[in-house]
Amino acid sequence: MNTRFPPPPSSSCSSATSTHFPLAFTTFTLLRTPPPSSTSIFTVTTTTTNKFTSLVRAERTTTPAPINPTPSLPPNHHSEDLALLSLLRQRKTDEAWLLYSQSAYLPSPTCLSRLVSQLSYKNTPESFSRAQSIISRLRHERQLHRLDSNALGLLAVSAGKSGHTLYAVSIIKSMLRSNYLPHVKAWSAVVSRLSGSPDNGPNDAIKLYQSVIKRVRRVEDRTLVAHSCPDTAAFNAVLNACANLGDVRRFCQVFDEMPEWVVLPDALTYNVVIKLCARVDRKDLLVCVLELMVSKGVEPCITTLHSLVAAYVGFGDLGTAEKLVQALREGRRDLCRVLRDANVANVDEDGNKQEYDVFEKLIPKSKIDNWEPPLLPKVYSPDSRIYTTLMKGYMKAGRLSDTVRMLEAMRREKDSGSHPDHVSYTTVISALVKAGSMDKARQVLAEMTRMGIPGNLVTFNILLKGYCQQLQVDRAKDLIREMTDVVGILPDVVSYNTIIDGCILVDDSAAALAYFNEMRAQGIAPTKISYTTLMKAFALSGQPKLANKVFEEMLKDPRVKVDQVAWNMLVEGYCRLGLIDEAKIVVERMREHGFHPNVSTYGSLANGIALARKPGEALLLWNEVKERCAPRGDEDSSISSLPPPIKPDEGLLDTLADICVRAAFFRKALEIVACMEENGISPNKTKYTRIYVEMHSRMFTSKHASKARQDRRREKKRAAEAFKFWLGMPNEYYATEWSLNPPGRQDDYGSDSI
C-alpha cells in the first residue's frame, strides 16, 4: 500500500492542501558546515566520536564560521533547553516537539540533533513533516551546522522510507559536500531506495555509491571511517541497481570490489545475480547460480527458490517452473539435477559471447558443468509466494483455467504457509479482469472477504482499472466510494491516476480535473503519470492552454522529472488545433531542457501542419526528419551535442507524403516514399493516385506565362511525371498519352499547353 505524505515544507504549509493551482515546493540543500560532533547512527543518544571529528578537521583547510551568529538569548533559555533535553531523554517526542514549536529561540545543537533524530526514528508522516520543518527553519536561518551526522543520517533514512527519495539523496549529497561521512546504514538505505526507482534511479544509485566510496578511500586508516565502509547490505543495494539496468560489466566490477572491504556475498547477493541473469536473457546460467552458492556454503533461502521460479516464469518457460515447484512439493533436494535436466537443449551462447566472457568470472560455467550437481542443504516446501508466482505465469500466458485451478490446489494444501493469501486472490482477480469477467472478479473479492482475507488497495486498484478499461466509469466511481466509505481504504495516487484516465477515455476532462484536485487536496503527491494523464485530458479536449498550465506545475514539482512523454503531450495539444507556431515554441523549449524531438513529436507536428494547411512547414519538417534518419559516421557518433538518430514510422512518413502530394511537391514526395520503402513500409499508392487525379489532373494548362514561370513549370512537370511513373500511371517515361478527358478533347498535358 502506498502511504500518503504531505509535500516538503514550505513557508506556508497550510496552503499546500487548499490551493489547486499553483503549488510551490521547496528543495533540500545544505550549506557547507563545520565538523559534526557525533557519528553514531540509529541510536537516539548522541555520542562524540573523536576520531571522526579529528579526521574531518584534518581534511579541511579552514573551518568556516557560522554565517549568522546565534542571537543573544534570554536568561530563561537555558532552562528551556534543560526541559527539552529532559523530555527527549524520556522519549516524549511529541511533548518535546510542542515545547520546541512554542519557543522563539533555537535550542542547543544537542537538543536539535536529538529532536530531529527522534522525529526521524518514529518514521510517521507527521513526525517526518516535523523534522522537515526543522530543517527548513535551520536552512532559512543559516544554522544547519547545529545538526550532527546522526540526525541527518536518520532523516535521510526516514525520507527514503517515506518515499521522498530525492529529498533523501539531497541530504546524503549535502553531507558529503559538508565533509560529513554518513553511516553506511544511512547511505545504503538511500542507494537501496534509488536502485528500484523509475527513470534514472538505478544510475543515480550507482553514482551515489561511488561518491561515498571515493570519499572513504581517501582515508588510509579505515578504522577511522569504519562506520561508513560498505557492508553486505550496501553491496546488495548497488548490485541490485546494476541488475535492474542489466549492466553486466558494472555488476561484475562492483562484485569484484567486495573482497577489498572484507565483505562476503550472502543469499540475497546470489538472488540479485539470478535477477541479473533473467534481465540479460541468460536462462542457461540460472542453475549455475544455484550450484555455485551451494558449493560455496551459502544456504539458499526460500526467496532464492522464488527468484528461480520467477525467472523461469519471466522467460515464459512454465514447464521448467512447474517441474521446480513439483520437486519442492515432493520434498526433493536434487533441484540442481532437476534444473540441469530441464536445461539440456537450451541457449545458444554465441549470441551472448561477449556477455559470457564477463559472466565467466562471476559464474564459472565451464567449471560448474564438470561438477556433480550438489544437493540442497535441506528440504524446502513451496510457500504461497512461489505458488502465486507460477499462477502469474499462467495469467500472463492467458491460461485462465489453470490460474483458477492453482488457487483451488493451494486451498487444499496441508501447510498453512501454502494457503492462498491476498496476493493469490488478487492475481486471480487480475486474470479475470484481463479476460473482461468483471462480475466473476467481484465474486472472488466477496469470497476473499468470507475467508477472512479482505482485499487491499492493490486489489481495488485492479478492479478500478478493469471498470475504466471497459468504459464503465460510473461503476469505477462507485467503487472509489465503496473503498472509502465501506471498506475504509483510502485511494492512493494509482487509484486517482486510474480514474482520471478512465474519465479521459469517456471524454470527461472536467471530471478528470476534479479528481486531480481532489487527490492533491487529500495530500497525495501527484506522480509523473498524474500530470501527463491530466495533460492528455486537456490536449484531447482541445484545451492546450490548460495542458500547458499543468505542464508548468509539473516543472515546478521537485518530486517528479519531466520526461519526453510530457513534452510530446504538450506539443500534441497545440497540434490538434493546428497551432503550429505555438507547438514549435514548445519544441524549442524542449531542446533547451535537453530533450530532442522523437518520432512521436514529429508525428504530432506533421498532423498539425496538415490541419493548418501549411505545406511549407512540412518541407522544413521533412528536411529535419531526413537529417535525423541519415546514417551517422564515426565522427558524428562521437559528438554528444548532435541529436540521436531516429527510425521514422509509417504514420509520420505517410502524413508528410500526403501533404507533399496535395501541395504538388512531387520531388519531396518521391524522397519520402523512398524513405518509406527503405524502412520496410509499403506506401499507399492507391491513396496517392486518387489524390493526384482529383487535385492535379489539370496542371500546366495555362498558355500565357513568363519564361521564368514556364521554366519552373517544366521542372515541376518533370517531377510530376516521375511521381506518376512511381505510381504506375501513364506518363512521359512510357511515351504514352494519358488523359482524363473523353476521346476527341485536347490532352491537358500536351506540349502546347506548357
N, C-alpha and C positions, 0 to 999 in steps of 0.2 A: 504494500500500500504506500503510495506517495504521500508524504506528510506535508501539510501546508505550512509555510512560514511567511512571516512578514518580510517586506523588502528591506534592504540595508538601510540603516538610519540616515535620516537627513535632518536638516534644520527644523523641519516641521513634520513630525512623524504622524500627527493626527490627520493630516490631509492626504496621506498616501492611499487611504481606502475610500475616501469620499470623492475624489476627483477622477473623472474618466479620462479626459484629455486636457492638458498633458500631464505626464508623471515624470518626475526627475529623480534619479537615483545617484547616490554618491559611491565612488570607488575608494578602496582602502589603499592608503600609501603611508609609508613610514619614513620619518626623517632619519638622517644619519645620527646615531645616538651614541652616548658614552657606553662603556662596557657594562654588561649586566652584572648583577650581584649574586645571581644564583643560576644553576643549570639543571636542577632536579626536575623531572617531568612525571606527570601522573601522580604526584603527591601534593596535597594542598599545603602542607607545611613547607615554607621556603627556607632553604639552607644555603650556605655560602660555599662555593667551590673555588678555593684559592688558586688551584692550578689553572683552571679555565680562565679566571679573571686575569691572572698574570699573562696567560697566553694571548688573550685578546689585546691587552695593553702592549705586549711586545710587538704585535702585528701592526699597531697604529704608529704613525709618526707623531701625530698630535692628537689630543683629546679635545674636541670642541666643547665649549661651554654651552649651557642651555641658552637658547636664543632669548627667551623671555624668563627672567628670574622670577622665582616664586614671590608673590606679593607679601607684604607684612601680614602676619596672622594675628588674630585676636588672642587675648590671654586664654580663653576657654577652648582654643583649637586643639591643644594638646590633650585635654580631657576628652574631646570628641574622638580623637584618634584612638585613645585607650578604650573607649566604649566600643568603637567599631572593631578594633582588634579582638576584644573580648567576645563579641558576637561571632566573629569569624572563627575563632578557636572553638566555639561551641557548635560550629556548623549551622548556625542560624543565619543562613544566607539571605533569606527574604527580609528578615529584620535588619540585617546589615545593609542591604540594598536600600531599604527605606530610609535608614539613617544617612546614608551617602547622598541620596537624592534630595534630602531636606537641607543639606549643608551647602552654603555658598562657596566654600573653600575646598580645594583639592586635599584629600587625605595624604598621608605619608606614602612614599613608594612601597613600603612593606604592605600597608593596608590595601593600596590599589592593586598590587600584584596578587594578593590573596583573594580579593574580591573578584577580579577577573578570572582567576583560576577556578574558584568555586562555582561561579556562574557558568563557566565553560564546561566544568565537570558534570554539572547537572544535566546538560545536553537536552534541554527542552526548548521549544520555540521561544517562550517568554524569556528564559534565562539567557539564551543566545542573543536575543534582541537587546537585552540589558547590557550584556558585555559589549556589543557593538556600539551602544550609545556612549559607553565609557571611552572606547577608542575614538569615537567621533569627537568627543569633548577634548580629549588629550591632543588630538591632531589639530583641533581648532586653536588651542591654547599653546601649541608647540611644546608640549610637555610629555611626549611619548617616551622620553628617556626614563621616566619614572617606573615603567614596567620592566620586569625581568624576563628572561628567556622562557622560564617555566610557564608564566601566564600567557605569553604569546604562542608558545607551542601548543598548550591546551586549547587556546582559542582557535588555532588552525585546525586541530583535530575536530573540534566541535563544529566548525564551519563546514568541514568536509562531510561529516555525518549528517548535517542538516541540508546537504545538497547545494550549499553555496561554495562550489568548487573554486570558482575564480577568486573569490574572497580569500579562501584558504591558501591558494597559490600566491596571492599578493603578500600575505603575511610571511610565508616562508622566504620569498624572494627579498622582502624588505629586511628580514632578519639577517640574511646573508650580506646584503648591502651595508648593513649596520655593524658588521663583524660579530654578529651572534652566530653560533653554530647550533642549529636546532637539534633536539634529541631525535634519535633515529625513529622512535615511535611516532614523533610528530611528522617528520618529513616523509616517512614511508607511508603513513596513513594518507597523506595528500597524493603521493605517487600512485597508491592503490586506487584512490578515487578517480584520478585522471586516466588511469590505464583503461578503464571501462567507459569513459565519457565519449560522447559523439564528437563529430568534427575532427579537430586536430588533437584531441585529448591524449591518445597514446604517444604521439610525438612529443607533446608537452611534458608528459610523464618522464620520458627518457631524458629530455633536456634538464628537467629539474634534478633527476638523479645524478646526472653528470656534473651539474653545478655544485651539488653538495660534495660529491666525491673529489672534485677538483680542489675544493677548499680544504678538505680533510687531508688530502695528500701533501699539502704544503707543510704539514707539521711532521717533523721527523719522529718525535716521541709520540707514538699512537696512544699511549696510556693517558695523555692529556686530553685526548678527544675521543676516548673510548665510547662515551655516551652517544656520539654522532656517527660512529662507524656502522656500516650496513650489516644487518643480521639476515637470517634466512628469510624472514617475512619481507624485508626490504627488497631482497633479490627476487623473491617470488612476485612482488608487485611489478618491478620493472620488466621481468621476463614475461609477465602476462601482457604488458604493453607491447612488447616485441611480437608476441604470439598473435595479438589482435591485429597487428599490422601485417602479419605474415612475413616479417623480415627475418629470414633465417640467419643471415650473416651477423646481424647485430645481436640476435638472440645468442648465437654461439660466442660472440665476443663478451657479452655480459656473463654468460655461463662460465667462461674461462677465467673471469675475474674473481670467482668465489674463493678459490684457494688463497689468493692474496690476503683476504680478510678472515681466513680460517673459518669459513662457512661451508657446511656440508649440505647438499641437496636433501630435501625430505620428500615425503609422499606428495605434498602439494606441488613441489617443483616438477616432479615427473608428470603430475596431472596437467601442468601447463605445457610440458613437452608433448603430451598427447594432443592437446588443443592445437599446438603448432603444426603437428603432422596433419591433423584434419584440415587446418587452414590452407596448407600448401599442397593438398591433394597427394599426400604420401600415405595411402592406406596400408601399403606393404610394411611400413615401419611401426604400426601400432602395436603389433605383438612383440616387436623388438624392444619397445619401451618397457612393456610389462616384464619381459625376461630380464632386461638389464637391471631394473630396480630390485627384482627378487634376488638376482645374483649378487648385488651389492649390499644385501641385507636390509634394504628399505622395505618395510612391510606395507603392502598396498592397503589402502583404506577403502571403504565402500564407495567413496567418491571416485576413486580410481576406476573401479568397475563401471560406475555410472558414466564416467567420461568415455570409456571404451564403447559402451553401448550407444551413447550419444554420437560418438564419432562415426560408427558404422551406420547409424540411422541417417546422419548427415550426408554420408556418401550414397544413400539410397540402397545400401546393402542390408536389407531387412532379413535376408536369410542368415547371414552371419550373426546379426544381432539376436535373432531368435535362438540360434544354437548356443550363444553365450548365455542368454537368460535361462534356457533349458538346463544347461550344465550347472548353473548356480542353483536351480531348483532341485537338481538331483544330488547336490552336495559334493560335487566333484572338485578336486584340487588341481587337476591337469588342464586348467584353462589355456595354458600356453600351447599345449598339444592341440587342443580343440581349435584354437585360432590359427595355428600353423597349418593344420589340415584344410581349414576353410580358405586359406590364403595362398594355396599352392599355385594356381594358374592366375596370378594377379597382375600387378602393374608392370608395364614396360618402362624400365628405368632409363632408357636412352634419352627420353624427352626431359628427364629431370637430372641429367648427368651433373650439371653444374651444382644444383642443389644437393645432390647426393654426395659430391665431394665435400661440401660444407658439413653435411649431416654426419659424415663418416667419423669425424672427431667426437661428435656428440653421441651418436648411436653407431657403434662399430658393427654394422650389419654383417659384414663379411666374417667377422669373428663370431658373432652370435649364431650365425647359420650353422656353425660347426658344433654348437653346444647341444647337449640333450635337453629338450625343453624342461625347465625346472618346475617343481610342484609349488603351489602356493603354500605359505606357512600355516594356513588354517582354512577352514571351510567358511564360505560366505553365503549368506542367504539373500536373495534379491529383496529389496525393500520397495515401498510404494513408488519411490522416485524412479527406480530402474524400470518398473512396470509402466509407469506413466510415460517415460521417455520412448519406450517401444510403442506405446499407444499413440504418441505424437507422430511416430513414423508411419503408422497405419493411416492416421488422419491426413498426413501430407501426401500419401500415395492414393488418397481417395478411397481407402478401404474402410468405409463407414461401419459395415457389419462387424469387421474384425475389431474395430475400436470399441464397439458396444460389448462384444464378447469378452474382450480383455477386462472390461470393467466387471462383468459378471464373474470371471475367473478370480479376480482379486478379492471379491466379496467372500468367495468360498475358501480362501487361504486360512490355514490354522493360525499362522503367525500374525498377530495384530499389526506388526510393523509393515505387513504387505497389504493390509486393507486399504481401500481407496480413501484418499484424503480430498481436500477441497481442490487440489491441483488436478487430480484424476478426474473428478466430476467436471471441472471446468474444461478439461481437454475434450471430454465427450460433448459438452455443450458447444464448444468451439467447432467441433466436427459437424454437429447438427446445424449450427448457424451457417457454416460454409456450404452445406448442402441445401440451405434455404428452408429447413424444417424448424421454423421458429416456435411453433406450438409444442413440438416434441422437446425442444430445448428448454422451454418453460416448465415442462413436466419433469425434466431431470433436475431443474432448480428446486422444484417443490419436493422431489424425493430427497435431495440433499438436506433440506430443512427437516424432513421427517427423521432422517438418520442422525440428526444432531450435528450436521456439518453445514452450517449456514454459508451461503455464498458470500464471497468477499468482494472488494471493489473491482478486482480483475474480472470476476465472473459477470458482474453487472455491466462492465465496460464492453465485454464481448457481446452481450445481448444488445446493448445500446448500438453498437456498430452494425449488428445484423439488421435491426429495425431501420437504421439510416440507409444502409445499402439497398434495402427493399423499398425505400422511399416511404416508409411508414413512420414519418416524423412525429405524428401525433402520439403514436404508441411509445416512441422514444421519449417524448416529453413526459408522458405518464410514468414511464419507468424512472426517469430522473426524480419525479416527485415521490414515487414509491421508495426509492433508495433513501431519500432524505427523511420522509415523514414516517414510514412504516418500519423499514429495516434499521434506520439510524446510521446509514453510511453516507458520509458527505462525499459528493463528487469531487474528483481531482482534476488536474489540468487535462489528462487524457479524456475524461468524460466530457469536459467542455469542448475540447477540440473536436471530438466526435460529433456532438450535437450541432456545433457550428457548421461543420462540413455537411451534415445532413440538411441543415437549413439552406445551405448553398445549393444542394442538389435539387431542392424543390423551389429554387429561385426566391428565397425569402431572406434577403440581405438584412432587412430590419430586425428579424428575429436573431440572425447571426450576431449582429452588433449588440443586441440586448444581452445575449448570453456571454459575449466577451466582456461587457461591462460588469455583468453580474459576477463573473469569475474574478475580476480584479477587486470588486467590492468585497468579496469573500476573503481577500488577502492571498489569493492563489496567483503566483507569478506566471505570467504568460511565457510560453516557450516559443522557439523559432517557428514551430508548426502553427501555434496560435496566431501569430502575426501574419504569416503567409496565407493561412486559410482565410482570415478576415480580409486580407488584401484581395484574395481571389474573389470573395463575395462582391466587393465593390468593383473590381475590374470587370467581372462578368455582367454586372448590372449597369454598366456604363457610367460609373461614378469614379473616374480616375483621381479626382482631387481628394476624395475621401481615402482612396487607396494610398495616395501619397502621404496623407496625414498619418495613417497607420504606420507607413514606412518610416517616417521621421521619428515616431515614437520608438520604433524598433532600433533605430540608430542610436537613440539616447539610452537605451536599456543596456547596462553593462553585463547583464546576465546572459545575454544571447549574442551570437555572432551573425551578422547579416551575411547571407550567402548568395550564390548565383541565382537560386530559385526566387528569392525575394526581389532582386533586381529585375529578373525576367518578368515577374508578375507585374511590376510597376510599368515596365515597357509595354506589356500586353494590354494594360488598362488604357493607355493612351492610343495604342494602335487600333484597338477595337472601334474607336471613334474616328479613326483616320487622322489623328493629331500627330502627324509625323514630326513636326518641329519640336514639340514637347518631348516626344519619345527620343529624339536624337540628343536632346539636352540630358535626359536620364542616362543614355549610353555614355555620354562624355563624363558624367559624374561617376558612372560605374568604373570607367578606366582610371579616373583619379583615385579611386579606392582600391585599385589593384586587381580589378576583375576585367576580364576580356569577354566580349560578346561570344556566345557559343551558337550552336545551330538553332537552339530554341529562340534565342534573341533575334537572330537574323530571320527566322521564320515569322515571328511577330511583326518585324519591320516590313517584310515583304507583303504580308497581308494588309498592313496599314497603308502601304504605298498603293496597293491595288484598290483599296477602298477610297483613298484620297485622289486616285487617278492622277498620279504624278510619275509618269514613266521615266522622266529624267532622274528621279531619285533611285529608281530601280537600276539604272545603269551604274550609278555610283555604288550602290549596294553590291551589285554583281562583281564589280571590279575588286571590291574588298574581299568578297567571298572567294573569288578566283585566286587572289593572292594568298589567302589562308589555306586554300586547297593544294597549292603548288608544293611539290616535294622540296624538302629542305636539304641543303648541302651541309657538310660537316661544320663549316664555318658558321653558318646561320644557326645551327642547332646549339652552338655554344654561347650564343648571345641571349642572355636571360631576359632582356627587355622586349624581345620580339614576342608577339602573341603566339600561343601554341597552335599547331595546325589543326584543322577540323576536317571531318568527313561529312559532307552535306547529305541530307536525307531527301526523300522523294518530295515531301511537302514543300520544302524551301525551293528546290530547283524547279518544280512544276509551277509554282506561283510566279517565279521570276520569268520563266519561259512564256507563261500565259500573258504576262504584262508586255513583254517584248513583242510577241506576235501581234497582240492587239494594237500596239503602237507602231507597228511596221518596222521594228528594229530587228530585221531578219538576220543580220550578221551576228548580233549578240545572241539571238535566239538559237542559232546554229552552235555557238560556243557553249551555251547552256545545255542543249540536248546532247552534245558531245560529252560534256562532263557527266551527264546522267548515265550515258552508256558506259563510260569508264568506271563508274561506281556501281555497275550492275543494276541500274534502274531502267526499266523499259518505258520510254516516253509514250505518252498517249497521242499517237499520230492521228487517230480519228478525231479527237477534240481539236487539235491544231488545224487539221484540214477544214473542219467546219468553221472555225474562226476565220481562216484565210478566205474561204469562199464567201462568207457573209459580210466581211468587212473590207476586203481588198480586191475583189474581183474586177473593179472598175478603176484600178490605179493607172496612172500615166496616160490619161485620156485627153489632157489639155494640149491644144496645138499652139498656144500662144504663151511663150515663156522666154526669159532671157537665156543667153548662152550659159551663164554660170548655173542657172537653175536647171537647164537641160542636162548639164554635166552631172549635177547632183542626182537628178532623176535616173540618169543612165547607171550610175553606180548603185543606186538603190534597187534598180530593176535587176541588175546582176545578182545582188544579194537575194532578191525575191525569187529569181529563177533557181538559184542554188537551194533555197529553202524548199521550193516546190519539188526539186529533184530529190531532196531527202524525204519528202512526204510521199513520193511516188506519183505525183500529179504530172500531167503533160507540161512540158517545159522546153525551153530552147536547147537544152543539152541533148534532148532527143530529136531535135529538128522536126518537131511535130507541132501542129496547131491545136490550140485548146481555147474553147470559148464557152461561156455560159449562155450565149445568145442563140436564138433559133437560127437554123440554116438561112443563109442569104444576107444576114446582117454583118456589118463590118466587125472584125475582131478587135476587141478593146486593146489588144496587145500588139496590133500591127505597127510596123516601123514608122508609118506616117503619123502615128498618134503621139510620138515622143517629141 
